[in-house]
Amino acid sequence: MTSAFPHQSHVDYSPHERADLTVSGDSQAEALQALSSGTAQAILGALDDDPKTTSEIAERVDTSIQNTHHHLRRLEENDLVKPIGTWYSVKGKEMTVYALTAEKLVVQFGTGE
C-alpha cells in the first residue's frame, strides 16, 4: 500500500552536548523519579542512536505503547526528551518523533555553586 505521506522524512536534529541537572530540595525530585524507572532508562538508551516514534521505542524496549507514552511524557516534562518532528504511518496517521535533549546528562547534588 502506497501512502501519500512521507513515512520517515529526514529529521535534522542534534541534541545539546550536555545537560546539567542540579538536585537540591524538592525542585528536581520529579526528574530523579522519572529517571529511576528501568523502562525510562531503556527508553533513553533506545533514543541514544536515532530519533524514534513511540511505537518504535515500545518495540525496542519490549513494552506497551501506553507504557512508553507514559514514560516519554514524564521524560519530556523534565526536559530529557523532546518531540522533534512528525512521521506518518502507512495509513497516514501522524506519529510524533522523539529525541534526547542532550547527549550527556550530568546530575549534581547540592546548590550547583
ABEGO torsion letter per residue (X at the ends): XBBABBABBBBBBBBBABBBBBBBEAAAAAAAAAAABAAAAAAAAAAAABBBBAAAAAAAAGBBAAAAAAAAAAAAAAGABBBAEBBBBAAGBBBBBBBBABABBBBBBEAGX
